[in-house]
Amino acid sequence: MPLAPQVTERLTALIHPQTLGQVAHFHQLGLRQRVLTLPVMVALVLTMIWRQIGSATELVRMLHQEGFLWCSPLRVSEQALSQRLRVFPAELFQRVLLEVLPQMQARWQARTRPLPPVLAWVQARYAQVLVVDGSTLDALLRKVGLLREAEKHPLAGRMTALLELGSRLPRHLWYEEDPQAHDQRGWPEIQKVLVRGALVLYDLGYTHFTVFRELTQAGVFWLTRAKSNLAYTVERVLVETAQVRDRLVWIGRGADRQQVRLVEVLVGTTWRRYLTNELDPERLPASHVVALYGERWRIEEAYLLVKRLLGLAYFWTGSENGVQLQLWATWLLYAVLIDLTDAVAERLGRPLAAVSVEMSYRGLYHFTVAYQQGAATDPVAYLAEHAERLGVLKRERKRKTPAVHPLTTASDP
């Protein structure tokens, strides 16, 4: 259904100023002024994703009747809109996204809601706490252009995200046309944006001893899992119990040789192993290593939201430009949705992790109905007030027996 005015105003206030800021660049690219201008195209694409409109035909009908966000009703043909979606420069959407993200991060910093203990610990000790991972995009449709002759649905490429662990907002995003590209291909671009004193988490796919050494030399801390066949030499034992082993070890050969910490934890009958270049167990205790690496799952949740909730698993066009246009627009709406959920979390006085992003999104339908009935005027207040009934506040799960007994340290008794 049409969005309530308060939701439209929120989207407009967060995105439209940055859209207008890119109009000059639009003209620098030599693009002619058309009916479907940059502000109009941004409004159209965001509405198509946010309201889950299934086709260009339906989008044109709605545009004729009601207009979208900051865009008044317009008359355009379905053919003109479809062509524009295929060729409109995706770079402009990316630039809008990169302008919006720092503002979203500032809004998150200004809020006062509790953090999970492990995040509060590491954020007080590191310049940034980031998690990086890649994800293969889903298949393209084979009903347009040269794709009609393809034997099977080709994949749309691969995306890589560098997320701020606390806010769950992207710091940087990259697109790779090759869906088979290895995660390690992205290291050069990732290294360019990491700041000294940051702590970055990643999985086994990013294992690269040369990069490990380069990150250490740049003053960047990292945490990852250790491969089962890791070759190492023990330098010193820090902790050794029946369940936990924490040691300083040497890994790599030649110029890549460096000293790291190898933390091993017994879970059931399996030893889980982690590597980090943070050698000080007072700054990052073994128990925090395990808990922090468990937070790496937040990036998988982000990919789930953009793909399944916001529809990035379904592509409108078969062109690389069209894929990127949808990619940047979807992440833009993801950032808005995270900002909304965090505002609800602050209202409830609960951590962001305790509030469901999906149900906050779905709850806006119920807010719109309540607004039309004269029973609500503020989406954040409404979602917080009805958090349990709408499923916005996650249900408490029964706790399993902890895998690791907390370790006692001088700084964390």
HURA-V777805 format. One record per pair of residues at least 6 apart in sequence whose C-alpha atoms are under 7 Angstrom apart, sorted by the first residue. I is the first residue (numbers start at 1). J is the second residue. D is the distance in whole Angstrom. If there is no record, write none. Layout:
BEGIN
i=I j=J d=D
i=I j=J d=D
END
This chain:
BEGIN
i=3 j=368 d=7
i=4 j=368 d=5
i=6 j=378 d=7
i=8 j=69 d=6
i=12 j=69 d=7
i=12 j=70 d=7
i=15 j=100 d=7
i=18 j=96 d=6
i=18 j=99 d=6
i=18 j=100 d=7
i=19 j=39 d=6
i=19 j=96 d=6
i=20 j=39 d=7
i=22 j=92 d=7
i=23 j=38 d=7
i=40 j=71 d=6
i=43 j=68 d=6
i=43 j=69 d=6
i=43 j=70 d=7
i=43 j=71 d=7
i=44 j=68 d=7
i=45 j=329 d=7
i=46 j=329 d=6
i=47 j=68 d=7
i=49 j=310 d=6
i=49 j=311 d=7
i=49 j=330 d=7
i=50 j=310 d=7
i=53 j=59 d=7
i=56 j=78 d=6
i=56 j=82 d=7
i=57 j=78 d=6
i=60 j=76 d=7
i=60 j=78 d=6
i=63 j=73 d=5
i=63 j=74 d=6
i=64 j=73 d=5
i=64 j=74 d=5
i=64 j=75 d=5
i=65 j=73 d=6
i=66 j=73 d=5
i=67 j=73 d=4
i=67 j=74 d=7
i=85 j=322 d=6
i=86 j=317 d=6
i=86 j=319 d=6
i=86 j=321 d=7
i=86 j=322 d=5
i=87 j=321 d=7
i=87 j=322 d=7
i=89 j=321 d=7
i=90 j=321 d=6
i=90 j=324 d=6
i=90 j=325 d=4
i=93 j=325 d=6
i=93 j=328 d=6
i=93 j=329 d=6
i=94 j=328 d=5
i=97 j=328 d=7
i=97 j=332 d=6
i=104 j=339 d=7
i=105 j=169 d=7
i=108 j=167 d=6
i=111 j=346 d=7
i=112 j=346 d=6
i=113 j=345 d=7
i=113 j=346 d=5
i=113 j=349 d=6
i=113 j=350 d=6
i=113 j=351 d=6
i=114 j=349 d=7
i=114 j=350 d=6
i=114 j=351 d=5
i=115 j=351 d=5
i=116 j=351 d=7
i=118 j=288 d=6
i=118 j=291 d=7
i=118 j=292 d=6
i=119 j=166 d=7
i=123 j=129 d=7
i=126 j=197 d=6
i=126 j=198 d=6
i=126 j=199 d=6
i=127 j=197 d=5
i=127 j=198 d=5
i=128 j=198 d=4
i=128 j=199 d=6
i=129 j=164 d=6
i=129 j=165 d=6
i=129 j=198 d=6
i=129 j=199 d=5
i=129 j=200 d=6
i=130 j=162 d=7
i=130 j=163 d=6
i=130 j=164 d=5
i=130 j=165 d=5
i=130 j=199 d=6
i=130 j=200 d=5
i=130 j=201 d=6
i=131 j=162 d=6
i=131 j=163 d=5
i=131 j=164 d=7
i=131 j=165 d=6
i=131 j=200 d=5
i=131 j=201 d=5
i=131 j=202 d=6
i=131 j=296 d=6
i=131 j=299 d=7
i=132 j=161 d=6
i=132 j=162 d=4
i=132 j=163 d=6
i=132 j=201 d=6
i=132 j=202 d=6
i=133 j=160 d=6
i=133 j=161 d=6
i=133 j=162 d=7
i=133 j=202 d=6
i=134 j=158 d=7
i=134 j=159 d=6
i=134 j=160 d=4
i=134 j=161 d=6
i=134 j=183 d=6
i=135 j=158 d=6
i=135 j=159 d=6
i=135 j=160 d=6
i=136 j=157 d=6
i=136 j=158 d=4
i=136 j=159 d=6
i=136 j=179 d=6
i=137 j=155 d=6
i=137 j=156 d=5
i=137 j=157 d=5
i=137 j=158 d=5
i=137 j=313 d=7
i=138 j=155 d=5
i=138 j=156 d=6
i=138 j=313 d=5
i=139 j=153 d=6
i=139 j=154 d=5
i=139 j=155 d=4
i=139 j=156 d=6
i=140 j=153 d=6
i=140 j=154 d=6
i=140 j=155 d=6
i=140 j=156 d=6
i=140 j=315 d=6
i=140 j=318 d=6
i=141 j=153 d=6
i=141 j=315 d=7
i=141 j=318 d=6
i=142 j=148 d=5
i=142 j=153 d=6
i=144 j=318 d=7
i=155 j=179 d=6
i=156 j=179 d=7
i=156 j=323 d=7
i=157 j=176 d=6
i=157 j=177 d=4
i=157 j=178 d=5
i=157 j=179 d=4
i=158 j=175 d=6
i=158 j=176 d=5
i=158 j=177 d=6
i=158 j=178 d=7
i=158 j=179 d=5
i=159 j=174 d=6
i=159 j=175 d=5
i=159 j=176 d=6
i=160 j=173 d=6
i=160 j=174 d=5
i=160 j=175 d=7
i=161 j=170 d=6
i=161 j=172 d=6
i=161 j=173 d=5
i=161 j=174 d=7
i=162 j=170 d=6
i=162 j=171 d=6
i=162 j=172 d=5
i=162 j=173 d=6
i=163 j=169 d=6
i=163 j=170 d=4
i=163 j=171 d=5
i=163 j=299 d=7
i=164 j=170 d=6
i=164 j=171 d=6
i=169 j=335 d=6
i=183 j=205 d=6
i=183 j=206 d=6
i=184 j=206 d=5
i=195 j=220 d=7
i=196 j=218 d=6
i=196 j=219 d=5
i=196 j=220 d=5
i=197 j=219 d=6
i=197 j=220 d=5
i=197 j=221 d=7
i=198 j=220 d=5
i=198 j=221 d=6
i=199 j=220 d=6
i=199 j=221 d=5
i=199 j=222 d=5
i=200 j=221 d=6
i=200 j=222 d=5
i=200 j=223 d=6
i=201 j=222 d=6
i=201 j=223 d=5
i=201 j=224 d=6
i=201 j=293 d=7
i=201 j=296 d=7
i=202 j=223 d=7
i=202 j=224 d=5
i=203 j=224 d=5
i=203 j=225 d=6
i=204 j=224 d=7
i=204 j=225 d=6
i=209 j=252 d=6
i=209 j=256 d=6
i=210 j=256 d=5
i=213 j=256 d=6
i=213 j=258 d=7
i=216 j=277 d=7
i=221 j=277 d=6
i=221 j=278 d=6
i=222 j=276 d=6
i=222 j=277 d=6
i=223 j=275 d=6
i=223 j=276 d=4
i=224 j=274 d=6
i=224 j=275 d=5
i=224 j=276 d=7
i=225 j=273 d=6
i=225 j=274 d=4
i=225 j=275 d=6
i=226 j=273 d=5
i=226 j=274 d=5
i=226 j=275 d=6
i=231 j=251 d=7
i=232 j=249 d=6
i=232 j=250 d=5
i=232 j=251 d=5
i=233 j=249 d=5
i=233 j=250 d=5
i=233 j=251 d=7
i=234 j=247 d=7
i=234 j=248 d=6
i=234 j=249 d=4
i=234 j=250 d=6
i=235 j=248 d=5
i=235 j=249 d=5
i=235 j=250 d=7
i=236 j=247 d=6
i=236 j=248 d=5
i=237 j=246 d=6
i=237 j=247 d=4
i=237 j=248 d=6
i=238 j=246 d=5
i=238 j=247 d=5
i=239 j=245 d=5
i=239 j=246 d=5
i=239 j=247 d=7
i=240 j=246 d=6
i=243 j=265 d=6
i=243 j=266 d=5
i=244 j=264 d=6
i=244 j=265 d=5
i=244 j=266 d=6
i=245 j=263 d=6
i=245 j=264 d=5
i=245 j=265 d=7
i=246 j=261 d=7
i=246 j=262 d=6
i=246 j=263 d=5
i=246 j=264 d=6
i=246 j=286 d=7
i=247 j=261 d=6
i=247 j=262 d=5
i=247 j=263 d=7
i=248 j=259 d=7
i=248 j=260 d=6
i=248 j=261 d=5
i=248 j=262 d=6
i=249 j=259 d=6
i=249 j=260 d=6
i=249 j=261 d=6
i=249 j=262 d=7
i=250 j=257 d=7
i=250 j=258 d=6
i=250 j=259 d=4
i=250 j=260 d=6
i=251 j=257 d=6
i=251 j=258 d=6
i=251 j=259 d=6
i=252 j=258 d=7
i=260 j=275 d=7
i=260 j=276 d=6
i=260 j=277 d=5
i=260 j=279 d=6
i=261 j=275 d=6
i=261 j=276 d=5
i=261 j=277 d=6
i=261 j=278 d=7
i=261 j=279 d=6
i=262 j=273 d=7
i=262 j=274 d=6
i=262 j=275 d=5
i=262 j=276 d=7
i=263 j=273 d=6
i=263 j=274 d=5
i=263 j=275 d=6
i=263 j=286 d=6
i=264 j=271 d=6
i=264 j=272 d=5
i=264 j=273 d=4
i=264 j=274 d=6
i=265 j=271 d=5
i=265 j=272 d=5
i=265 j=273 d=7
i=266 j=272 d=6
i=267 j=403 d=6
i=282 j=409 d=6
i=282 j=411 d=6
i=287 j=404 d=7
i=287 j=406 d=6
i=287 j=407 d=6
i=306 j=312 d=6
i=306 j=330 d=6
i=306 j=331 d=7
i=306 j=334 d=7
i=307 j=313 d=5
i=310 j=330 d=7
i=312 j=327 d=7
i=312 j=330 d=7
i=315 j=323 d=7
i=317 j=323 d=7
i=337 j=361 d=7
i=338 j=357 d=7
i=341 j=355 d=7
i=341 j=357 d=6
i=341 j=360 d=6
i=342 j=352 d=6
i=343 j=380 d=7
i=344 j=380 d=5
i=344 j=383 d=7
i=344 j=384 d=6
i=345 j=351 d=6
i=345 j=352 d=5
i=345 j=355 d=6
i=347 j=384 d=6
i=348 j=384 d=6
i=354 j=393 d=6
i=354 j=394 d=6
i=355 j=392 d=6
i=355 j=393 d=5
i=355 j=394 d=6
i=356 j=392 d=5
i=356 j=393 d=6
i=356 j=394 d=6
i=359 j=390 d=7
i=359 j=391 d=6
i=359 j=392 d=5
i=360 j=383 d=7
i=360 j=392 d=6
i=363 j=383 d=7
i=363 j=390 d=6
i=367 j=376 d=7
i=367 j=379 d=6
i=367 j=382 d=7
i=370 j=376 d=5
i=371 j=377 d=6
i=376 j=382 d=7
i=387 j=393 d=5
END
